[in-house]
Amino acid sequence: MMPVKDSISQLSISLADVAAARERVREAIYYSPCPHSQMLSALTGQQVYLKLENLQMTGSFKERGALNRIALLTPEQAARGVVAASAGNHAQGVAYHATKRGIRALIVMPLATPLVKVTATRGFGAEVVLHGANYDEACEEATRLCEAEGMTFIHPFDDAMVMAGQGTIGLELLEQIPQLEAVVVPIGGGGLIGGIACAIKEACHQASRPEIRVIGVQTSRLPSMVAARTVGHPVTLEASTTIADGIAVRRAGDATFPVVERYVDEIVTVDEDEIASAILVLLEREKTLAEGAGAAALAALLQKKTTLNGAHTAVMVCGGNIDVTLLSRIIERGLVQDGRMIRLRIHLLDKPGALAELTMLIARYRANIVDTLYNRAYYGVNLGDTTIDITLETRGREQVEELLAAMTAGGYRYSQVV
């Protein structure tokens, strides 16, 4: 067994902290399932187990760390209340567990936070303030309100006890998958992967178990932990938007970075289309709803981004709080990428029956017309001709190729609209 890296002597959390956190949260946190997926195992080349933290009460793992931190408040701190800044999941975790304990919760969220997360946070009993264009601006306002009202600030990741709370997932994984060889975890600020990595690596070390690899995944739009590892300390990246808003963190945590540096074996990145595809795979193949951050770990495996080879691998599905309008766009884009939806611009003679002939050809190849748009004035159409944009549903690329070959043979001029 390889020992854990020993380059850093002072860490913010220990296995004892994670074990203590588990006792604090045990009665209030759902012991989320971790089923094996034959389908995803075949697609990725690993033995995949999905840790379904999207099934928590608030739809995310975040309530573990929030509850552990809230449980450590003194009576005086609890009486004054708590403040948090969050794009949604941490907000809901703090709101839910603070309200259950009769503690006032004030949450500052960026103005662009999806409505579903704002509504849910208010529904869990918190006072919500919308402020700033991004998390950093929301955090500044939360800090100001915290100082002004004498409340306790609960950071979404850069807090040792929040990290320890998230680490309870690692202890559950060791129980649920005796043959566990690897864990793939999304990274935002580093609280989730830091807690899990510490718990798993130290537990294996104490029990003299074979080493378990811990692999992190970031969005390529904001690879803040990758940047921190490159230069040896956290750095602040330029703001960027991503569908994985739950891990859209511009700067790795000062408390989390040393833990990640010591325990995490590998960090890879995935792009927007890869995350969207993973959301669709989880929804269609596993009947599991994941938000962008929640699907990032699976995206890395589906795209063969890691160095894993046939390992028994736990994949974190860390959240399922996705805006339904975004989900609808992701589904549509995924269908286009898979060749199951295609839009063609077809030139026709502007005469009676021309459209009927075209639709009969399409029907023979069992494609379904979703939408049509006629145009006689644009796209360089000759007088006496017309173009029609047709959106089609198909079974996949093979059916599309057969249809296009038939259209070419029938003398139709067309182009694919992308």
HUDA-V163781 format. One record per residue. SS is DSSP state (H for helix, E for strand, C for the rest). D_FIRST is the distance of its C-alpha to the first C-alpha in Angstrom with 2 decimals. Layout:
# HUDA-V163781
ss = {SS | SS}
d_first = {D_FIRST | D_FIRST}
This chain:
# HUDA-V163781
ss = {C | C | C | C | C | C | C | C | C | C | C | C | C | C | H | H | H | H | H | H | H | H | H | H | H | C | C | C | C | C | C | C | C | E | E | E | E | H | H | H | H | H | H | H | C | C | E | E | E | E | E | E | H | H | H | C | C | C | C | E | C | H | H | H | H | H | H | H | H | H | H | C | C | C | H | H | H | H | H | H | C | E | E | E | E | C | C | C | H | H | H | H | H | H | H | H | H | H | H | H | C | C | C | C | E | E | E | E | E | C | C | C | C | C | H | H | H | H | H | H | H | H | H | C | C | C | E | E | E | E | C | C | C | C | H | H | H | H | H | H | H | H | H | H | H | H | H | H | H | C | C | E | E | C | C | C | C | C | C | H | H | H | H | H | H | H | H | H | H | H | H | H | H | H | H | H | C | C | C | C | C | E | E | E | E | E | C | C | C | C | H | H | H | H | H | H | H | H | H | H | H | H | H | H | H | H | H | C | C | C | C | C | E | E | E | E | E | E | E | C | C | C | C | H | H | H | H | H | H | H | H | C | C | C | C | C | C | C | C | C | C | C | C | C | H | H | H | C | C | C | C | C | C | H | H | H | H | H | H | H | H | H | H | C | C | E | E | E | E | E | C | H | H | H | H | H | H | H | H | H | H | H | H | H | H | C | C | C | C | C | C | H | H | H | H | H | H | H | H | H | H | H | C | C | C | C | C | C | C | C | C | E | E | E | E | E | E | C | E | C | C | C | C | H | H | H | H | H | H | H | H | H | H | H | H | H | H | C | C | C | E | E | E | E | E | E | E | E | E | C | C | C | C | H | H | H | H | H | H | H | H | H | H | H | C | C | C | E | E | E | E | E | E | E | E | C | C | C | C | C | C | C | C | C | E | E | E | E | E | E | E | E | E | C | C | C | H | H | H | H | H | H | H | H | H | H | H | H | H | C | C | C | E | E | E | E | C | C}
d_first = {0.00 | 3.79 | 6.38 | 9.38 | 12.24 | 14.53 | 17.69 | 19.53 | 20.28 | 22.76 | 21.88 | 24.41 | 22.46 | 19.87 | 18.37 | 21.47 | 23.70 | 22.32 | 22.70 | 26.21 | 27.06 | 26.27 | 28.77 | 31.35 | 31.22 | 30.49 | 34.17 | 35.15 | 32.38 | 32.09 | 28.93 | 28.79 | 28.05 | 25.23 | 26.74 | 25.49 | 27.72 | 28.70 | 30.83 | 28.31 | 25.67 | 28.31 | 29.24 | 25.82 | 23.95 | 21.20 | 21.20 | 22.65 | 22.99 | 25.42 | 25.03 | 28.76 | 29.35 | 32.69 | 33.93 | 33.91 | 37.43 | 37.71 | 35.95 | 32.87 | 29.72 | 31.53 | 33.21 | 30.04 | 29.88 | 33.67 | 34.07 | 31.57 | 33.50 | 36.86 | 35.98 | 35.55 | 39.05 | 41.57 | 44.83 | 46.61 | 44.16 | 44.33 | 48.11 | 48.18 | 45.88 | 43.02 | 42.95 | 40.47 | 40.50 | 39.00 | 39.62 | 39.47 | 36.37 | 35.71 | 39.47 | 39.65 | 36.85 | 38.58 | 41.99 | 41.13 | 39.42 | 41.79 | 44.83 | 43.68 | 43.73 | 47.07 | 45.68 | 47.33 | 45.11 | 46.28 | 44.36 | 45.03 | 44.24 | 44.96 | 48.23 | 46.59 | 44.39 | 44.88 | 47.59 | 45.49 | 43.14 | 46.08 | 47.88 | 44.90 | 44.26 | 47.91 | 47.80 | 45.12 | 47.59 | 46.77 | 49.28 | 48.37 | 49.44 | 49.15 | 48.88 | 47.74 | 46.72 | 42.95 | 40.35 | 40.86 | 44.57 | 44.06 | 41.67 | 44.31 | 46.89 | 44.64 | 44.10 | 47.86 | 48.63 | 46.08 | 47.78 | 51.24 | 50.79 | 48.50 | 45.80 | 42.00 | 40.06 | 36.97 | 34.92 | 33.29 | 29.92 | 30.18 | 30.16 | 27.38 | 28.62 | 29.15 | 25.56 | 24.44 | 26.70 | 25.18 | 21.70 | 22.92 | 22.35 | 18.57 | 18.97 | 21.29 | 19.02 | 16.37 | 19.40 | 21.06 | 18.40 | 16.22 | 14.68 | 14.14 | 12.06 | 14.01 | 16.78 | 19.74 | 21.91 | 25.27 | 25.74 | 29.05 | 28.88 | 25.21 | 25.68 | 24.24 | 21.08 | 20.61 | 20.92 | 18.77 | 15.90 | 16.12 | 16.34 | 13.46 | 10.87 | 12.18 | 12.64 | 9.12 | 8.21 | 11.29 | 10.83 | 7.40 | 7.07 | 5.00 | 5.61 | 9.38 | 11.42 | 14.56 | 17.57 | 20.94 | 24.37 | 27.59 | 31.13 | 32.30 | 35.37 | 33.58 | 30.16 | 30.18 | 26.43 | 26.17 | 29.09 | 27.61 | 24.44 | 26.76 | 28.81 | 26.40 | 28.39 | 30.04 | 33.11 | 35.82 | 36.48 | 39.83 | 40.57 | 40.19 | 40.73 | 38.32 | 38.31 | 34.93 | 36.77 | 34.17 | 31.78 | 34.66 | 33.67 | 35.01 | 32.84 | 29.26 | 29.24 | 29.23 | 27.13 | 24.80 | 24.19 | 22.08 | 19.82 | 19.55 | 19.08 | 16.08 | 14.23 | 15.68 | 14.26 | 17.59 | 21.21 | 23.88 | 27.55 | 29.99 | 33.77 | 36.49 | 37.34 | 33.73 | 33.46 | 36.88 | 35.94 | 32.87 | 35.20 | 37.54 | 34.94 | 33.75 | 37.39 | 38.65 | 35.87 | 34.20 | 37.24 | 35.15 | 36.63 | 34.45 | 35.61 | 34.58 | 31.61 | 30.62 | 30.53 | 28.81 | 25.27 | 26.70 | 28.78 | 25.78 | 24.55 | 28.13 | 28.70 | 25.50 | 24.63 | 20.80 | 18.43 | 17.21 | 18.15 | 18.81 | 16.12 | 16.88 | 17.89 | 19.63 | 22.47 | 24.27 | 28.02 | 28.65 | 32.46 | 35.57 | 38.40 | 40.02 | 43.68 | 45.56 | 47.49 | 44.32 | 42.93 | 46.15 | 45.86 | 42.25 | 43.32 | 46.23 | 44.22 | 41.60 | 44.41 | 45.78 | 42.51 | 42.12 | 45.73 | 46.85 | 49.25 | 51.35 | 54.36 | 57.01 | 60.08 | 62.76 | 66.24 | 69.08 | 72.85 | 74.41 | 76.44 | 76.73 | 74.24 | 71.73 | 69.14 | 69.82 | 69.19 | 65.86 | 64.68 | 65.75 | 63.57 | 60.58 | 61.29 | 61.37 | 57.73 | 56.80 | 55.64 | 56.49 | 58.39 | 57.02 | 59.18 | 62.02 | 63.74 | 66.96 | 67.94 | 71.17 | 71.27 | 67.90 | 65.52 | 68.47 | 70.05 | 73.36 | 76.44 | 76.68 | 72.92 | 70.23 | 66.47 | 64.41 | 60.83 | 59.30 | 55.92 | 54.66 | 52.01 | 50.63 | 48.05 | 46.13 | 46.43 | 47.90 | 50.77 | 51.35 | 51.68 | 54.17 | 56.21 | 56.33 | 57.44 | 60.21 | 61.34 | 61.54 | 63.53 | 65.81 | 66.68 | 64.91 | 63.76 | 60.66 | 57.71 | 54.45 | 54.26 | 50.87}
